[in-house]
Amino acid sequence: MNAKPAKRPLKAVVISDAHLGTYGSKAADLHAYLRTIRPETLVLNGDFIDAWRFSARYFPPEHLKVVRYLFKMAEEGTRLVYIPGNHDEVARRFAGIDFGLLKVANKLVLSLDSTTTWIFHGDVFDVVMHHSRWMAKLGSVGFGFLIALNRFVNAFLVFFGGKKISLAARIKDMVKGGKKEAVTQFEATVARLAIRKGYHYVICGHIHRPVKKRIMNQAGVTTYLNSGDWVDNNTALEYEDGDWHLRYWKGEGANLTEETAVEEILSETAEEVFVRAFREVLKS
């Protein structure tokens, strides 16, 4: 009888955007990943269950296994923190409630090894969410159709010896300017606020773009991280050896891979330029 592989002990783990209850969710992969870790704190950073597209007719066993395993992790000592996103915003009415095994909060600040990490979902900075909510929901429906179409396309490609592709990821890159864009407006807004508040790290989800960037401006420096998703990327953030690491899950038994950090310098806003110039005038 083969012994079960030892779980990796970790101080903290952040996952987001599992979108359980939808056809695109990689619930089986998420379940497999969770079975390999034993974190002290596990943060579910929004859009964990997709209430926008939830249907009682579609919630397969693989999705339910993830929910059940999370409670098992809590029973074994992992602290669960649930941060609702826009797709599961109904849970925001329970923010501030601590069930013992599970805490619900709109944001979280973790103190780890003399550093502070600010964690929230990120939809608060989404202009479409605030000004065109109907458009966001329409886009969600279209995304569901795209996932179904992607399955058909990939089956066709694999049959003829090709490689699988992600239509959703390619469309997002076209809309947002491509993966090689230095610092997106979303990242810049989040990073500036984190620097202003003095946080060493800031973690978001929401945009399904896993990344780790060390971002600087005239006021200071922070490390911006996005936990990605479990629809296209299968990514998580793990805190280990005094730093956050971006992990890509490549399948059970495979090694976790990490994307390296990139250092970026934010261009100053008009407000920041004025404040800096005003301070220089006062000093002279």
N, C-alpha and C positions, 0 to 999 in steps of 0.2 A: 504493500500500500504506500503510495507516494505522499510524503508530508506536504502540507500546504505551505507555499512560499511565505516567508516572513513579510509582514507589512512594514512599509517605510514610516518611521515616526517623524512627524513634522510639527513645527510650532503652529503654522497656520496655512490654510489653503483657501483660495477664492475661485469659484466657478460661477458662470453666469450664462444666461440665454440658452438654456437647455430646450425650451419650448416644448415641454412634454405635452402630449395631447395633439401633436401635429405630425403629419407624415414625414416631415423633414428631420425630426429629432433623432439623433444618434443615441437613443436611450441605452441600447445594449452596450455600446462602447463606454458610455458614462458609468454604467453599472460595473463594467470590468475594471475601469480605472479606479473607482472608489474602493474596490476590494483589495487594491494594492497599497493603500495608504492608511495611516492612523494619526490624523492631525489632532492637536489639542483644540484648535478652533477651525471650524469650517464655515465659510461665509458663502451663502447662496445669494449672489448679487443681481437679482432681478430677472424677470421673464423666465422663471423656472417652469411654471405651468402656464401655457398660453390660453388665458381666459377669452381672448378675442376670437379665437378659432376653436375653442373647446366644444366638444360634442360627446354626449354620453355614449354615442354609438362607436366612438373611436378613442379608446384608451387601452391599448394592448397590454398584455402581461409584462413585456419588457419595460414599459413605462412605469407600471405599478411596482415593479421590482426595485426601481430606483428610489421611489418614495419609501418603501418598506425598509430598504437598506439604510437610508438616512436615519430612520428612527432606531435601527439597530446600532448604528454608530453612536448615536446619542446615549443609548443605554450602556454602551461600553466606555463612555466617558468623554466623547467628543462634544464640545460646546458648539451648537448650531446657531447661527445668526442669519435670519432671513430678511433681506432687504428687497422689498417689492419694486418691480419695474413698471413700465407702462402697460405691458401685456398682462400683468397680474396685479394691477393697481388696486383691485378690490381689497387686497390684504393690507393696504395702507391705513385703513380704519382701525387696524389692530396695532399700529406702531406704538411702541412703548410698553407693550405687554411682554412679560417674561414668564414663560410657562415652565421654567426650570431647565427642561431639556431643549427648549427652543425659545429664542428671543426674536421678536419682530421689531425692526428699526428702519427708519428712512435713510440713515447714514450711520457710519461707525468709525471711530478712531481707535486704532490698535497701537499699543505701546509695546514694541519688541526691540530688545537689545539697545536701549537708549535712543531708539528712533520712533517716529510717529508716522502712521499710515492712515490716510483719510480714504474711506471707501464709500462709494455711493453708485447708483445705477448709471446716471448720466443723462436721462431723458429730460431733466430740467433745463439742459442747454440745447435742446432740440427745437429749432424754430418751427418746424413743421408740426411737431406735437402740440405746441402752444397756440399756433395761429391757424392751422389747417388740420384739425383732428380727423375730420372725415377723410382727408387725403391719406393720412397715415394709416387709417383702417382699410381704405381701399387698396393701399400698397401692400398691406398684410395679406389680403385676399389674393392679390396678384402673385405675391411671393409663394403662397401655397400652391397655386397653379404651376408656377415655375419649377417648384420642387418635383411635382408629379411629372412634368415634362422632362426634367433632368434625368429622372429614373429611366425613362424610355430611351433618351439619347445615349445614356451610358451603357444600357443593355445592348444597344445597336453597335456602339463603339467597341465594347469588349468582344462581342460576337465576331467582329471583323479584325480583331487583334489590336485595336487601338487602346488608348489610355482614357480613364475616366476624367471628366472635367466638371467644374462647378459653374453652371450658368449664372447662379445668384452672385457668386463672388466676382465674376467678370463684369456683370452689370453694375454692381456696387462700385467697382474700380472705375468704370466709365463715368458714373455719376459724380464720384468724389475726386476724380483727377488722377487716379492710378495709385498703386501701392508705393511708388517711389516719391510721392509728394512729401516734402520735408516735414512740415508740421501743419496739420489740418487746422481749420478754424476751431473745431471742437476741441482738439488737443491743446491748442493755444489758450483758449478760454479757461479750460480746466487747470492747466499748468500755472497760468498767471494767478489764479485765485489761490491755488495751493501754496505758491511761493509767498503770496501776501499773508497767508495764515501761518506760514512757518512750518509746513509739513514736509518731512523728508521724502515721503512717497504719496502718490495719489493714484487710486485704482478706480476704474470705471468699467462698465460693460456696454450694453445698448447698441453700439455701432457694429458689432461683430467683426472687429478688426484687431486681432491680437498683436500687441506691440509692447516694447519696453524702450523708453527713451529718457535719457538724462537731458533735461531742458533747462536752459539758463536765460535770464534777462538781467537788466541792471539791478534789480532788487534782490536777486538771489538765485537759488537753484533747487530743483526738485526732480524726482524720477517719476515720470508718468508711465503707468501700465494699464493695458486693457486686457481683460481676461478672455476676450474672444467669444467663443460660442461652442455649442455641441450640435451644430447643424452642418456647418462646412469645415470648421477648423479643428474641432476636438482638442481644445486647449484649456489649461488651468494655470493658476499662479500659485507657486509654492514658496513658502518662506523657510529657508534653510541656510545654515552657516552664515548668518548675519546679513542676508540679502534676499530679495524676491527674485524668483526665477520663473521665466515663461516656459511652460512645458507643452509639447505637442504629443498627444497620445497616438501611437502608430499601431495599436493593436495589442492584445494580450500577449505577453511574453516578449514583446519588442521593447527596445530601449526608448526612454523618453528623450526627446531632443529639445534643445533650447535655442532660441533666437538671441543673438548678441545685442547688447544695448547700443544705442546710437546717441551721440551727443549733439544736441541742437541748440541754437541760440535764437530766442524769440525776437522778432522785430518789435520795437517799442510802439505802444499805442500813442495817439496824440496826447492823451492825458498824462502818460508816463514821461513823455518828452518835456511837456510843460512843467511838471513837478520837478524833474531833474534840473532843468534850466533855472527854475525859480530858486531851488536850493543852492545852486552854484552862484547865483547873483547875491544871495544873502551871505554866503561865505566870503565873497570878495570885498 
